[in-house]
Amino acid sequence: MNKNPFFFREISRDEPFCNREKEFQDLIYHAESLTNVVVYSPRRFGKTSLVKRVQNKLGEDGAVCIYVDFFGVSTIEDVAERLAKTIFKAAQKEEPLFNKAIRTIKSFRPSLTVSPNEKTGFSMSVQMASVGLTGFALLEDLLESFGLFIEKTNKLVYVCLDEFQDLTILKDALKIEGLMRQYIQQHKAAYVFVGSRRRMLLSIFNDSQRAFYGSALNYELKPLPKKEFAAFIAEMFNRNGKPCGLEAATELVTITDCFPYYAQKLAYIIFQEISDTVELEDIEKGLNNLLVSETPVFEGILMGLSIGQVGLLKALAHEPTETLFTQEYIQRHRLGSIGGVQSAKKKLQELDLIEEKSNTWALVDPLFKVYLSTLD
C-alpha cells in the first residue's frame, strides 16, 4: 500500500510544499536584511510551516534560528522561560555557542535529560537561577542577556515569535510590549512575528498608541492560486498510484477555498478511502468525513461564544452580506438589536472568525461555514 502523501499537520522540510517559493525567498531576504516582519493570514494557512522552512534553510547556511511558541502563555515569567528554553535549545547544536549562551544568560540554567522521544536523544528544560528575579525584572534581564548573546555569536540570529498576540491577554500587557520593543529594537537580529488572530496581531504593530507601532513589515500570506494548487493535489495523487484528474482536484481545492490545511486533510481522507481513481463523488464523501473529523473543534468554538455571537455566525454562514446592520437583515435572521450585532461582530472579529472582504461580511473558515449551515 502506497504511503499517504498528504499532510494536515506542520509539513516537514523534506515533504512537497506547494507554491510558496516567492514567500520563501521574500522571508529569506528580509531575514538576511535584519528586517522584522509580521506574517499574517487566516488560521491553517501554513504560516508556521513556511517560517520553519525558512529557519531550516537559514540554519543550513549557518544562522542561529530560534522558535518560540507563546500559545497559552500565562505569566510574564512564562514568557521569559519559553524564550530562554528556545535560546538554549538552538545554541546546544554547537558546543561553543552553547557555552556562550550559558555565560551570557544568567537568569536561567539549562538542563538536559535523556529522552527516547527526542531526535537528539535528550530533551531540554530550564530552571530559574538563584538570582531572585521575577516579573518584569526577570524578562528584562533575559532580553538584555539575549542581546549580549546575539552580539557574541557572530552569526545571523533569526527569531520566530509564534502566537505573539497571546501576550496581549496577560496582566500589564502594554507594559510587556513596551519592554520587549525596547530590547528587540536594539538586537542585531531578525524577528518574525506570527499569530492566528490577525486583528489582534496587526493591532500590535499598526496602532500608533502601541509600543511596536511601525517596527515591522506587514507580510500577508495569501491563498494559494487555485490552478496551481489543484495541479499540485492531482500530482500527489497520481505520483502515489491513485489517479486524479484536474477536474476532481479543482473541485477539492474549491470546496476548501484553497485553505492548505483543509485541502490537505480532505485529500488525505480521500486517498485513504479510495482504491483507484479519484471521482467527484469521492470528494463529496470525503467532505462529509472531514466535517465529522472537525466537528469537535467547531463545537469547542461555539461553546466559548454567547447566543448572540453564535446567531451572527449562523446568519453569515447562510447569507454573507454587505448590509450587516440593516433592520431587514437583523430581523430576517432574528439577531436582536443593532447594539447586540455590533457587540457580537467586534468579538468575532477579535477571534478571527469573521471578516469584511470586498465590502462583504462573511466567515473566515470555509469548513466552519459548511458546518454551521448543517445545524438548522
Secondary structure, 3 states (H helix, E strand, C coil): CCCCCCCCCCCCCCCCCCCCHHHHHHHHHHHHCCCCEEEECCCCCCHHHHHHHHHHHHHHCCCEEEEEECCCCCCHHHHHHHHHHHHHHHHCCCHHHHHHHHHHCCCEEEEEEECCCCCCCEEEEEEECCCCCCHHHHHHHHHHHHHHHHHHHCCCEEEEEECHHHHHHCCCHHHHHHHHHHHHCCCCCEEEEECCCHHHHHHHHHCCCCCCCCCCEEEECCCCCHHHHHHHHHHHHHHCCCCECHHHHHHHHHHCCCCHHHHHHHHHHHHHHCCCCECHHHHHHHHHHHHHHHHHHHHHHHHCCCHHHHHHHHHHHHCCECCCCCHHHHHHCCCCCHHHHHHHHHHHHHCCCEEEECCEEEECCHHHHHHHHCCC
